[in-house]
């Protein structure tokens, strides 16, 4: 192992040492951010006025993959949208 590899390994160790206690908080923050994004994109279909609805329509195919997990996380047993059947 040369010096550069040792330095990289040390850097990864430090990163793990400092990030490990906050990993769950980071994941929770990321999930909340994704939930907000999902709500903004699906807002028009849910009845929430969205001034950027035209631009968010092209994001719907990306959202469909995570829609089932999202609506269950939001406390809805079944899909709230008539045109999206996931369960």
DRENTIMI-943936 format. One line per field, with one value per residue (C-alpha): residue number from 1; residue in three letters; chain; x, y, z. Coordinates in steps of 0.02 Angstrom, whole numbers, plus 50000, padded with zeros to 5 digits. Each point is the difference from the previous one (the first is absolute). Last residue first. Layout:
pos = [NUM;...]
code = [ALA;...]
unit = [A;...]
x = [X;...]
y = [Y;...]
z = [Z;...]
***
This chain:
pos = [87;86;85;84;83;82;81;80;79;78;77;76;75;74;73;72;71;70;69;68;67;66;65;64;63;62;61;60;59;58;57;56;55;54;53;52;51;50;49;48;47;46;45;44;43;42;41;40;39;38;37;36;35;34;33;32;31;30;29;28;27;26;25;24;23;22;21;20;19;18;17;16;15;14;13;12;11;10;9;8;7;6;5;4;3;2;1]
code = [UNK;UNK;UNK;UNK;UNK;UNK;UNK;UNK;UNK;UNK;UNK;UNK;UNK;UNK;UNK;UNK;UNK;UNK;UNK;UNK;UNK;UNK;UNK;UNK;UNK;UNK;UNK;UNK;UNK;UNK;UNK;UNK;UNK;UNK;UNK;UNK;UNK;UNK;UNK;UNK;UNK;UNK;UNK;UNK;UNK;UNK;UNK;UNK;UNK;UNK;UNK;UNK;UNK;UNK;UNK;UNK;UNK;UNK;UNK;UNK;UNK;UNK;UNK;UNK;UNK;UNK;UNK;UNK;UNK;UNK;UNK;UNK;UNK;UNK;UNK;UNK;UNK;UNK;UNK;UNK;UNK;UNK;UNK;UNK;UNK;UNK;UNK]
unit = [A;A;A;A;A;A;A;A;A;A;A;A;A;A;A;A;A;A;A;A;A;A;A;A;A;A;A;A;A;A;A;A;A;A;A;A;A;A;A;A;A;A;A;A;A;A;A;A;A;A;A;A;A;A;A;A;A;A;A;A;A;A;A;A;A;A;A;A;A;A;A;A;A;A;A;A;A;A;A;A;A;A;A;A;A;A;A]
x = [47390;50080;49854;50036;49858;49879;50125;49996;50087;49947;50042;50040;50108;50130;50126;49875;49981;50189;50040;49873;50058;50185;50004;49864;50107;50119;49856;49921;50149;49939;49844;50103;50031;49817;49954;50118;49863;49936;49825;49972;49863;50090;50032;50073;50108;50079;50165;49999;49949;50135;50131;49942;50010;50174;50057;49926;50090;50166;49978;49963;50153;50112;49930;50030;50181;50036;50099;50094;50053;50147;50084;49957;50078;50152;50021;49978;50135;50118;49973;50037;50160;50055;49971;50102;50143;50025;49925]
y = [49904;50112;50071;50175;50077;50018;50084;49977;49830;49885;49989;50185;50044;50110;49859;49889;50132;50014;49814;49975;50154;49955;49931;50119;50152;49984;49987;50154;50116;50066;50065;50105;50138;50030;49990;50144;50112;49857;50005;49852;49884;49834;49985;50175;49967;49841;50086;50109;49858;49887;50135;50022;49812;49996;50136;49905;49841;50094;50076;49828;49925;50139;49981;49812;50029;50128;49890;49919;50163;50050;49831;49945;50156;49979;49821;50049;50134;49875;49880;50142;50045;49820;49986;50158;49941;49836;49835]
z = [49733;49868;49904;49939;49898;50145;50116;50188;49985;50138;50185;50016;50151;49915;50010;49907;49865;49981;49994;49859;49903;49992;49822;49939;50043;49853;49876;50081;49974;49832;50084;50120;49873;49961;50184;50045;50071;50109;50071;50116;49936;50021;49813;49997;50151;49931;49958;50155;50114;49929;50026;50179;50028;49922;50120;50147;49945;49984;50173;50072;49914;50065;50176;49991;49944;50135;50120;49853;49915;50112;50020;49823;49926;50111;49942;49818;50023;50082;49855;49878;50095;50004;49812;49970;50110;49910;50049]
***
